[in-house]
Amino acid sequence: MGGVTAPRNTEPQGPRHCQPFAISFKNHDVLLEVGAGLTNQHDIDIRAGFLGPKLFDGQLIPGPAGAIRYEVPRLPTGEYYFHCSVHPFMNGTLVFADQ
């Protein structure tokens, strides 16, 4: 008589990683006022959490006609905070999940 065998854990050990990816970034920002420290330069920085270490440091791009293709290395699956280093109120969350 055959018995029931529990399946073996075939999951890879350690953190999972997403593939490297690219971000095409176009800065259409027109500076309407000059002075008071205003700038129309923008970038994308990716951090491991709001106060976490910087994992990607994007180059500053001037507006209104600047463009760049950021090549981002592979990162472990999870949630990451991103923001413009010049304008930290421009921010969001990147989510990398297993598919």
N, C-alpha and C positions, 0 to 999 in steps of 0.2 A: 504494500500500500504506500502510496506517495504521501508525503507530508507537505505542509505549506512552508515555503521558505521566504523569509522577509527579504525584500529587495535590498541590494547593497547600495550604499550611498555612492553614486557616481559623480556627484557634484564636485567641480574643482575646488580645491582648498584655497583660502586666501580671498582677498577682495576681487570682485569682478571689475572689469574696466570697459569703458565705452571705446569705440574706435576714435582715432584722431579725426578732427573735423575742421571745417573752415567756416568763417563768418565773413560775408561780404558786407562791408560797412561803407556807407555813403553819407557824408556830412553835408546836408543842405542848409545848415543853419546860417542865416544872414545876421550879422551883428548890427543892430539898429542904433545902439547907443555906444559911444566910446567913452572910456574912463571908468572910474569906480571899480577897477579890477575885472571888468567884464571881458569875456573872450568867447569866440565862437569855435574854439578848438574842443574836440571831444575824443574820447577813446573808450575802450572796454577793458576793464580789469575783472578777473575772476578770482574769487576768494573762497576758502573753505569756511563759510559762515561769515557773518557780518564783521566780526573782529578777527577772523581766522587769517592764517598766512596767505599771502598772494600766490596763486598758482599760475596765473597768466597775466602778463603786463602788456597790454596793447599800446601800440605807438599812437601818439597824439596826431590827430588829423584836423587841419584847418578847414573851415567852411568858407564859402558855400559850395565849392566844387571838389573838395577832397574826397578821396576814395582809397580803400585798401582792402586786401583780402588777408585776414588774420588766419594763420595756421595754428590751431590749438592742439596741443598734444593730448594723448589719451588720459582720461581721468577716471578714478574709480566711480562706480555707479553711486548715485546719491544726489543730494541737493546742494547747489552752490549759489552763493550770492554774487551778483555782478553789478558793476556801477561804472559811471564815468568818473575818473579820478579828479577832474576839474570841477564837476558838478555832481557831488555825491547824492543829491536828491534824485538824480536820474539813475534808477536802480531796478533790479528785478531778481528773479530766481530762475536758475537753470536746473532742470531735473533730468538725470540720466538714469534710465531704468532698464532692467533686463527685458528682452522681448521674447 
